[in-house]
Amino acid sequence: MLKSNLYLDYAASVSANPSSVHVLGMLAKKKLENARKKIADILNVRSEEMIFTSGGTESNNLAIQGAIWGWLEKNSKKNLPHIITTNIEHPSVLETYQLLKRRGLTEITIVPVEANGIVNPKKIKKEIKKNTVLVSVMYANNEIGTIQPIKESELFRFKCGKTGSGFIIAFGFKN
């Protein structure tokens, strides 16, 4: 049995946290910034427009809640923000939408996909309202394997607030 406590803060002193000022931290920051630049080039965006998170669920929540709270700050709560999505979205997306709806912060339209698992863009376009702030369609579905024809169908060219798609599954596989 130990006579005294021994405290070793491994995470603070050993890992290469890119926010740390020690050598390993600075090296990690340099690698992170290089990765950020490479990914930004692939996505054709500016690297400062990108936010790295711990995973898809956190990213989904950040994007969804950012869009909703941003809209609510600029508009009256009498006219709630409207979201359009599909019935095959990832649970982290659908559950966030349902939570926001239960709290009276948004209204949601869920557009069912066709029998082949592909969303009909005309059905989405039909649901767009003046208060539509987000159209959310999972690009590559990890359960049924469908890939939405986003580019071909001009799914992202609707005149509404924001459009979003889950590219997490497809990023390493699609050109």
Order of alpha helices (4+ residues) and beta strands (2+ residues): alpha-alpha-alpha-beta-alpha-beta-alpha-beta-alpha-beta
